[in-house]
């Protein structure tokens, strides 16, 4: 039979870490599928919630920022402007919230069976990604309604999505692993998400940020991603602020690799600490 | 090289336990506070080494020390020991759930562990969905599960309820399904913790049968932890006995079980033989000299199982002028929190003894022993003609009670901490039966 040999040692970095991860690839799918299947059980509207939630938020933002605060919309219908930014933000916020709590809510599994621990936060991000795809469809309907034609820029959407994915995953891994030991993060994460929506250009266009603060503002990695989304979807001529995007890419890369590093460093003691 | 499939060398596992009550997890505040304290101490006393313990009230605890053994392919190994002996920690290390602090384990081949039945089951999902989910958690691929699906359903006997959420299952069905998934894994090594303690007798038999089949016919390697000595005896060719984190015996099954049962009494009371103990009151005319329990065949045992017929044997020696008449003897059981659970004197049964020889034994046969699994303190007292003759104040020993078939159905019954078991007949009378 297979002569696969496993050596268990203290602090032994598992040799076949990534191969192991690959052989459990179906688990990622099953865990994500479980969370999706379970989410709308015993609800009347069921799957409809996935559509209603982003649409409602969009309506509120349009009314508050567009109608009441009268922020500039650069010639794009405000709902589209808001929705194109809400897509990546909601994805990031949900993924971060879900993945940072994922290890704790699966504590029982962690302490009773072995599998690559990365599967848990990763599948939590995947669940939010499914929501993201649903919202994307809502967005397209909205664009047809307001007759906003997409330009060639729309093809950059997958790359921007990847960036959002990286940001969510990176931050999620950090918080998930810290949360195992320090439950303080249970309270910190909702706060970050709440604050984040105000310091990210979701309800407004980041053109209202004074130029001298723009670079500082772009330290928020989601700012670049959200601007990118808006740039790609609305076909607005307003020039994207490239230093911000570049900064986003760098910060997200650091966040992601740092997150993986932190996760791998701590995952060996999860079962003892949780 | 050796042909072992598992090779464990000098394995050790250390836990740091906090003594602060109720502290379940570290908070940032603790870390910040303790680091600040350490820094402050360093600033105030720069010359003293900073080694003054930063974790006040913390203690290292070795759950396993220097454990070494080898397992050959196709062997079924039992692992026994008292609660807290390190069995679960050992299995957790072998299953890669936690890491050892010292030593190493070398495993050749795929290892699947079943430390708990139904890990990863989700109550909202149907039986069918849970089979796939649980299979994936245990390391099976979708194709493997699909291939085994019918077999799993047949084994679990849940066919009709396959598309019902498992939260509507009876606990028996739930366990059957969960075990069925795990039993159809096809690893080279199967690690099983006390999972057979649940479920009804028939199903337990079925599970054991399945494990035997796996061990003998399919020639897989099994590591099996249980408190059920009968199951261990049935299944395992070799047994490893763990005591306080180290291997005290490894070898033949019956010998290991006997060792386990006879070593179970704590050394604190045993260190001084009952005869020579000084913590006693009474006039000393008669002295209790020994205590042990026997099974129905008169075999001396160190652990009793709930529901068995057990004989309490109290040795005595007379010091004054015998014969003594009207001797009343009794024993009692106490919980670990020192609550008296029962007191049973011979006089309660209308029996007083007359002692004519210098030495002997009082014997009391208790049928269907009614205490739940746990550890109980045993006390005893002898009274002659209404005057206390001997009463060892700290008790005469401990009694370890293991789970047993008290109800005669194979079910263990209530899982909580109620010490007593009661037997009776249930029936129903309702408006329909009027």
Boltz contact constraints between the chains, C-beta under 6 A:
constraints:
  - contact:
      token1: [A, 5]
      token2: [B, 108]
      max_distance: 6.0
  - contact:
      token1: [A, 6]
      token2: [B, 107]
      max_distance: 6.0
  - contact:
      token1: [A, 7]
      token2: [B, 106]
      max_distance: 6.0
  - contact:
      token1: [A, 8]
      token2: [B, 105]
      max_distance: 6.0
  - contact:
      token1: [A, 9]
      token2: [B, 104]
      max_distance: 6.0
  - contact:
      token1: [A, 10]
      token2: [B, 99]
      max_distance: 6.0
  - contact:
      token1: [A, 10]
      token2: [B, 100]
      max_distance: 6.0
  - contact:
      token1: [A, 10]
      token2: [B, 101]
      max_distance: 6.0
  - contact:
      token1: [A, 26]
      token2: [B, 136]
      max_distance: 6.0
  - contact:
      token1: [A, 26]
      token2: [B, 141]
      max_distance: 6.0
  - contact:
      token1: [A, 26]
      token2: [B, 142]
      max_distance: 6.0
  - contact:
      token1: [A, 27]
      token2: [B, 136]
      max_distance: 6.0
  - contact:
      token1: [A, 30]
      token2: [B, 133]
      max_distance: 6.0
  - contact:
      token1: [A, 30]
      token2: [B, 136]
      max_distance: 6.0
  - contact:
      token1: [A, 34]
      token2: [B, 122]
      max_distance: 6.0
  - contact:
      token1: [A, 34]
      token2: [B, 133]
      max_distance: 6.0
  - contact:
      token1: [A, 38]
      token2: [B, 122]
      max_distance: 6.0
  - contact:
      token1: [A, 38]
      token2: [B, 124]
      max_distance: 6.0
  - contact:
      token1: [A, 41]
      token2: [B, 124]
      max_distance: 6.0
  - contact:
      token1: [A, 109]
      token2: [B, 119]
      max_distance: 6.0
  - contact:
      token1: [A, 109]
      token2: [B, 120]
      max_distance: 6.0
  - contact:
      token1: [A, 112]
      token2: [B, 115]
      max_distance: 6.0
  - contact:
      token1: [A, 112]
      token2: [B, 116]
      max_distance: 6.0
  - contact:
      token1: [A, 112]
      token2: [B, 119]
      max_distance: 6.0
  - contact:
      token1: [A, 113]
      token2: [B, 119]
      max_distance: 6.0
  - contact:
      token1: [A, 113]
      token2: [B, 137]
      max_distance: 6.0
  - contact:
      token1: [A, 114]
      token2: [B, 95]
      max_distance: 6.0
  - contact:
      token1: [A, 114]
      token2: [B, 96]
      max_distance: 6.0
  - contact:
      token1: [A, 114]
      token2: [B, 97]
      max_distance: 6.0
  - contact:
      token1: [A, 181]
      token2: [B, 26]
      max_distance: 6.0
  - contact:
      token1: [A, 182]
      token2: [B, 28]
      max_distance: 6.0
  - contact:
      token1: [A, 183]
      token2: [B, 25]
      max_distance: 6.0
  - contact:
      token1: [A, 184]
      token2: [B, 27]
      max_distance: 6.0
  - contact:
      token1: [A, 184]
      token2: [B, 28]
      max_distance: 6.0
  - contact:
      token1: [A, 268]
      token2: [B, 99]
      max_distance: 6.0
  - contact:
      token1: [A, 271]
      token2: [B, 97]
      max_distance: 6.0
  - contact:
      token1: [A, 271]
      token2: [B, 98]
      max_distance: 6.0
  - contact:
      token1: [A, 272]
      token2: [B, 98]
      max_distance: 6.0
